[in-house]
Amino acid sequence: MKTILAGIAASLALSSLMTVAHAEDVSVKVTSKSPQRYHLLEEDFYNFKSVYALQNGQRISFTSRMNHFYTQLDDGQRVRIYPVSRTAFVTDSGARIEFREQGETVGIANFEKLVPDSQLAANTSMTARR
């Protein structure tokens, strides 16, 4: 009888150890590549709503509608931008836009990601003024 009870106890202990070991094998760590979003009210975007002249001669505009923020190059497609701070925004494609000097100038990192089918080099930076 002792042998049977010892066998059952060992069997239960072994099965619980295997379950724990198996659980460790299938755990997955989930990380986010998108930057942390910042809550910005539409009225806080007011100073940035304008058309800016880029250093390459193009024009870029910034608009908002119902707490959604957008940018548009010349007459191109409007692109949604997401605030990551009070003065910085990112696009889904990875361009980063930062307003400086109370919105008088704009710096754009990864500018090529705003231009569809761009022939620009990776990590192109651009500045613009009102």
Phi and psi restraints in degrees (value plus and minus 20) as a CYANA .aco file:
   2 LYS   PHI     -81.1   -41.1
   2 LYS   PSI     -57.5   -17.5
   3 THR   PHI     -84.8   -44.8
   3 THR   PSI     -61.0   -21.0
   4 ILE   PHI     -86.9   -46.9
   4 ILE   PSI     -64.8   -24.8
   5 LEU   PHI     -84.4   -44.4
   5 LEU   PSI     -60.5   -20.5
   6 ALA   PHI     -84.7   -44.7
   6 ALA   PSI     -58.8   -18.8
   7 GLY   PHI     -85.2   -45.2
   7 GLY   PSI     -61.7   -21.7
   8 ILE   PHI     -85.7   -45.7
   8 ILE   PSI     -64.0   -24.0
   9 ALA   PHI     -82.2   -42.2
   9 ALA   PSI     -63.1   -23.1
  10 ALA   PHI     -85.2   -45.2
  10 ALA   PSI     -60.1   -20.1
  11 SER   PHI     -82.8   -42.8
  11 SER   PSI     -65.0   -25.0
  12 LEU   PHI     -84.5   -44.5
  12 LEU   PSI     -62.7   -22.7
  13 ALA   PHI     -83.3   -43.3
  13 ALA   PSI     -63.4   -23.4
  14 LEU   PHI     -85.2   -45.2
  14 LEU   PSI     -61.4   -21.4
  15 SER   PHI     -86.7   -46.7
  15 SER   PSI     -57.1   -17.1
  16 SER   PHI     -90.1   -50.1
  16 SER   PSI     -55.1   -15.1
  17 LEU   PHI     -86.1   -46.1
  17 LEU   PSI     -60.0   -20.0
  18 MET   PHI     -87.1   -47.1
  18 MET   PSI     -55.6   -15.6
  19 THR   PHI     -84.7   -44.7
  19 THR   PSI     -64.0   -24.0
  20 VAL   PHI     -84.3   -44.3
  20 VAL   PSI     -64.7   -24.7
  21 ALA   PHI     -83.4   -43.4
  21 ALA   PSI     -61.1   -21.1
  22 HIS   PHI     -85.6   -45.6
  22 HIS   PSI     -59.2   -19.2
  23 ALA   PHI     -83.1   -43.1
  23 ALA   PSI     -57.0   -17.0
  24 GLU   PHI     -86.8   -46.8
  24 GLU   PSI     -52.7   -12.7
  25 ASP   PHI     -88.9   -48.9
  25 ASP   PSI     -50.9   -10.9
  26 VAL   PHI    -122.0   -82.0
  26 VAL   PSI     -14.4    25.6
  27 SER   PHI     -90.1   -50.1
  27 SER   PSI     123.9   163.9
  28 VAL   PHI    -147.4  -107.4
  28 VAL   PSI     111.6   151.6
  29 LYS   PHI    -113.5   -73.5
  29 LYS   PSI     106.3   146.3
  30 VAL   PHI    -125.4   -85.4
  30 VAL   PSI     104.7   144.7
  31 THR   PHI    -144.6  -104.6
  31 THR   PSI     133.6   173.6
  32 SER   PHI    -125.8   -85.8
  32 SER   PSI     113.6   153.6
  33 LYS   PHI    -111.1   -71.1
  33 LYS   PSI     -35.7     4.3
  34 SER   PHI     -99.9   -59.9
  34 SER   PSI     123.9   163.9
  35 PRO   PHI     -89.1   -49.1
  35 PRO   PSI     137.5   177.5
  36 GLN   PHI     -84.1   -44.1
  36 GLN   PSI     111.5   151.5
  37 ARG   PHI    -102.1   -62.1
  37 ARG   PSI     132.0   172.0
  38 TYR   PHI    -138.8   -98.8
  38 TYR   PSI     116.6   156.6
  39 HIS   PHI    -103.9   -63.9
  39 HIS   PSI      95.6   135.6
  40 LEU   PHI    -142.7  -102.7
  40 LEU   PSI     110.2   150.2
  41 LEU   PHI    -100.2   -60.2
  41 LEU   PSI     132.3   172.3
  42 GLU   PHI     -79.0   -39.0
  42 GLU   PSI     -58.2   -18.2
  43 GLU   PHI     -87.1   -47.1
  43 GLU   PSI     -43.7    -3.7
  44 ASP   PHI     -94.8   -54.8
  44 ASP   PSI     -34.9     5.1
  45 PHE   PHI    -110.3   -70.3
  45 PHE   PSI     -28.1    11.9
  46 TYR   PHI     -72.2   -32.2
  46 TYR   PSI     -64.8   -24.8
  47 ASN   PHI     -86.1   -46.1
  47 ASN   PSI     -38.3     1.7
  48 PHE   PHI    -114.7   -74.7
  48 PHE   PSI     -36.3     3.7
  49 LYS   PHI     -89.2   -49.2
  49 LYS   PSI      87.0   127.0
  50 SER   PHI    -194.3  -154.3
  50 SER   PSI     157.9   197.9
  51 VAL   PHI    -129.3   -89.3
  51 VAL   PSI     113.4   153.4
  52 TYR   PHI    -139.1   -99.1
  52 TYR   PSI     124.9   164.9
  53 ALA   PHI    -113.3   -73.3
  53 ALA   PSI      98.7   138.7
  54 LEU   PHI     -97.2   -57.2
  54 LEU   PSI     136.5   176.5
  55 GLN   PHI     -85.4   -45.4
  55 GLN   PSI     -37.6     2.4
  56 ASN   PHI    -112.6   -72.6
  56 ASN   PSI     -14.8    25.2
  57 GLY   PHI      77.3   117.3
  57 GLY   PSI     -35.4     4.6
  58 GLN   PHI     -94.4   -54.4
  58 GLN   PSI     147.9   187.9
  59 ARG   PHI    -140.1  -100.1
  59 ARG   PSI     121.4   161.4
  60 ILE   PHI    -147.6  -107.6
  60 ILE   PSI     114.4   154.4
  61 SER   PHI    -138.5   -98.5
  61 SER   PSI     135.1   175.1
  62 PHE   PHI    -147.9  -107.9
  62 PHE   PSI     109.9   149.9
  63 THR   PHI    -157.1  -117.1
  63 THR   PSI     150.4   190.4
  64 SER   PHI    -164.6  -124.6
  64 SER   PSI     135.9   175.9
  65 ARG   PHI    -175.7  -135.7
  65 ARG   PSI      98.8   138.8
  66 MET   PHI      31.6    71.6
  66 MET   PSI      32.3    72.3
  67 ASN   PHI      42.8    82.8
  67 ASN   PSI      -0.1    39.9
  68 HIS   PHI    -132.0   -92.0
  68 HIS   PSI     120.1   160.1
  69 PHE   PHI    -137.1   -97.1
  69 PHE   PSI     124.2   164.2
  70 TYR   PHI    -158.9  -118.9
  70 TYR   PSI     136.5   176.5
  71 THR   PHI    -152.1  -112.1
  71 THR   PSI     137.1   177.1
  72 GLN   PHI    -171.1  -131.1
  72 GLN   PSI     108.5   148.5
  73 LEU   PHI    -109.1   -69.1
  73 LEU   PSI     105.7   145.7
  74 ASP   PHI      23.9    63.9
  74 ASP   PSI    -143.8  -103.8
  75 ASP   PHI    -122.8   -82.8
  75 ASP   PSI       2.3    42.3
  76 GLY   PHI     -95.3   -55.3
  76 GLY   PSI    -189.6  -149.6
  77 GLN   PHI     -92.4   -52.4
  77 GLN   PSI     119.7   159.7
  78 ARG   PHI     -93.3   -53.3
  78 ARG   PSI     116.0   156.0
  79 VAL   PHI    -141.8  -101.8
  79 VAL   PSI     111.1   151.1
  80 ARG   PHI     -95.1   -55.1
  80 ARG   PSI     118.2   158.2
  81 ILE   PHI    -139.5   -99.5
  81 ILE   PSI     128.3   168.3
  82 TYR   PHI    -140.0  -100.0
  82 TYR   PSI     108.6   148.6
  83 PRO   PHI     -89.1   -49.1
  83 PRO   PSI     116.6   156.6
  84 VAL   PHI    -137.5   -97.5
  84 VAL   PSI     -29.9    10.1
  85 SER   PHI    -178.3  -138.3
  85 SER   PSI    -195.3  -155.3
  86 ARG   PHI     -84.9   -44.9
  86 ARG   PSI     -46.5    -6.5
  87 THR   PHI    -145.1  -105.1
  87 THR   PSI     -18.1    21.9
  88 ALA   PHI    -142.2  -102.2
  88 ALA   PSI     125.0   165.0
  89 PHE   PHI    -158.8  -118.8
  89 PHE   PSI     136.2   176.2
  90 VAL   PHI    -151.7  -111.7
  90 VAL   PSI     136.1   176.1
  91 THR   PHI    -123.2   -83.2
  91 THR   PSI     146.5   186.5
  92 ASP   PHI     -80.9   -40.9
  92 ASP   PSI     -50.7   -10.7
  93 SER   PHI    -101.2   -61.2
  93 SER   PSI     -33.0     7.0
  94 GLY   PHI      90.6   130.6
  94 GLY   PSI     -15.7    24.3
  95 ALA   PHI     -93.7   -53.7
  95 ALA   PSI     124.5   164.5
  96 ARG   PHI    -140.3  -100.3
  96 ARG   PSI     110.1   150.1
  97 ILE   PHI    -139.6   -99.6
  97 ILE   PSI     110.0   150.0
  98 GLU   PHI    -153.4  -113.4
  98 GLU   PSI     105.9   145.9
  99 PHE   PHI    -108.0   -68.0
  99 PHE   PSI     118.8   158.8
 100 ARG   PHI    -150.7  -110.7
 100 ARG   PSI     144.4   184.4
 101 GLU   PHI      33.2    73.2
 101 GLU   PSI      32.9    72.9
 102 GLN   PHI      34.6    74.6
 102 GLN   PSI      15.4    55.4
 103 GLY   PHI      68.1   108.1
 103 GLY   PSI     -14.1    25.9
 104 GLU   PHI     -96.4   -56.4
 104 GLU   PSI     -50.1   -10.1
 105 THR   PHI    -147.7  -107.7
 105 THR   PSI     137.2   177.2
 106 VAL   PHI    -153.7  -113.7
 106 VAL   PSI     113.6   153.6
 107 GLY   PHI    -129.4   -89.4
 107 GLY   PSI     114.3   154.3
 108 ILE   PHI    -144.6  -104.6
 108 ILE   PSI      97.0   137.0
 109 ALA   PHI    -115.9   -75.9
 109 ALA   PSI     126.9   166.9
 110 ASN   PHI      38.6    78.6
 110 ASN   PSI      24.4    64.4
 111 PHE   PHI     -75.5   -35.5
 111 PHE   PSI     -53.1   -13.1
 112 GLU   PHI     -79.8   -39.8
 112 GLU   PSI     -41.7    -1.7
 113 LYS   PHI     -99.0   -59.0
 113 LYS   PSI     -29.6    10.4
 114 LEU   PHI    -108.9   -68.9
 114 LEU   PSI     -37.4     2.6
 115 VAL   PHI    -125.0   -85.0
 115 VAL   PSI      93.5   133.5
 116 PRO   PHI     -81.3   -41.3
 116 PRO   PSI     120.5   160.5
 117 ASP   PHI      33.0    73.0
 117 ASP   PSI      20.5    60.5
 118 SER   PHI     -90.5   -50.5
 118 SER   PSI     122.5   162.5
 119 GLN   PHI    -119.2   -79.2
 119 GLN   PSI     -12.9    27.1
 120 LEU   PHI     -92.9   -52.9
 120 LEU   PSI     132.0   172.0
 121 ALA   PHI     -88.9   -48.9
 121 ALA   PSI     134.8   174.8
 122 ALA   PHI     -81.8   -41.8
 122 ALA   PSI     129.6   169.6
 123 ASN   PHI      43.2    83.2
 123 ASN   PSI      13.3    53.3
 124 THR   PHI     -93.1   -53.1
 124 THR   PSI     111.0   151.0
 125 SER   PHI    -126.9   -86.9
 125 SER   PSI     129.0   169.0
 126 MET   PHI    -163.5  -123.5
 126 MET   PSI     126.8   166.8
 127 THR   PHI    -142.5  -102.5
 127 THR   PSI     138.1   178.1
 128 ALA   PHI    -165.9  -125.9
 128 ALA   PSI     134.1   174.1
 129 ARG   PHI    -150.3  -110.3
 129 ARG   PSI     133.6   173.6
